Amino acid sequence: VPMGVLSCMKYLMFIFNVLVFAGGTCLATMGVWVAVDPAGFQGIVAARAVLSAGAWLLLAVGIALSLLGFLGCCGALRRSRPLLLL
């Protein structure tokens, strides 16, 4: 495999992982926002319990995606197989 192709794959994996990290950060931010100020979302969701559970779910999924994206970025830049497999 030519070196240019490997370099291109490395940077594409880095960009994809940055997008995953940004998406996870946005989800975690939304989860914190809904957990702290649920008044803005009361009209959308009728039950308070569903809103609270959804906020914590958004927060957990966002943190997990952010961590995965960050480790993927590190793995892509360092060409670390274990980090990329994680």
C-alpha positions in Angstrom: 0.0 0.0 0.0 1.5 3.4 -1.0 2.5 5.8 1.8 0.1 8.5 0.5 -2.9 6.2 0.9 -2.0 5.4 4.5 -1.5 9.1 5.3 -4.9 9.9 3.7 -6.5 7.2 5.8 -4.9 8.5 8.9 -6.2 12.0 8.4 -9.7 10.7 7.4 -9.9 8.6 10.6 -8.8 11.7 12.6 -11.5 13.9 11.0 -14.2 11.2 11.5 -13.2 10.9 15.2 -13.2 14.7 15.6 -16.8 14.6 14.3 -17.7 11.8 16.8 -16.1 13.8 19.6 -18.0 17.0 18.6 -21.3 15.1 18.4 -20.7 13.5 21.8 -19.9 16.9 23.3 -23.1 18.4 21.9 -25.2 15.5 23.3 -23.6 15.8 26.7 -24.2 19.6 26.7 -27.8 19.0 25.8 -28.1 16.5 28.6 -26.7 19.0 31.1 -29.0 21.7 29.8 -32.1 19.6 30.1 -31.1 18.3 33.5 -30.4 21.8 34.9 -33.3 23.7 33.2 -36.2 21.4 32.4 -38.7 24.2 32.2 -38.1 24.8 28.5 -38.8 21.2 27.6 -42.0 20.7 29.7 -44.2 21.5 26.7 -42.5 18.9 24.5 -42.4 16.1 27.1 -45.5 15.7 29.3 -44.1 13.5 32.0 -41.3 14.8 34.2 -39.9 11.3 34.8 -39.3 10.8 31.1 -37.6 14.1 30.8 -35.3 13.4 33.7 -34.4 9.9 32.4 -33.8 11.3 28.9 -31.5 14.0 30.2 -29.4 11.5 32.0 -29.3 9.2 29.0 -28.2 12.0 26.8 -25.5 12.9 29.2 -24.2 9.3 29.5 -24.2 8.7 25.7 -22.6 12.1 25.1 -19.8 11.4 27.5 -19.2 7.9 26.1 -19.1 9.3 22.5 -16.7 12.1 23.5 -14.4 9.7 25.2 -14.5 7.3 22.2 -13.9 10.2 19.8 -10.9 11.5 21.8 -9.3 8.1 22.1 -9.9 7.5 18.4 -8.2 10.9 17.6 -5.2 9.9 19.7 -5.1 6.5 18.1 -5.3 7.9 14.5 -2.5 10.4 15.1 -0.2 7.9 16.8 -1.2 4.9 14.6 -2.0 3.0 17.8 -3.9 -0.2 16.9 -5.3 -0.8 20.5 -6.7 2.7 20.7 -8.3 2.4 17.2 -9.8 -1.0 18.1 -11.3 0.4 21.3 
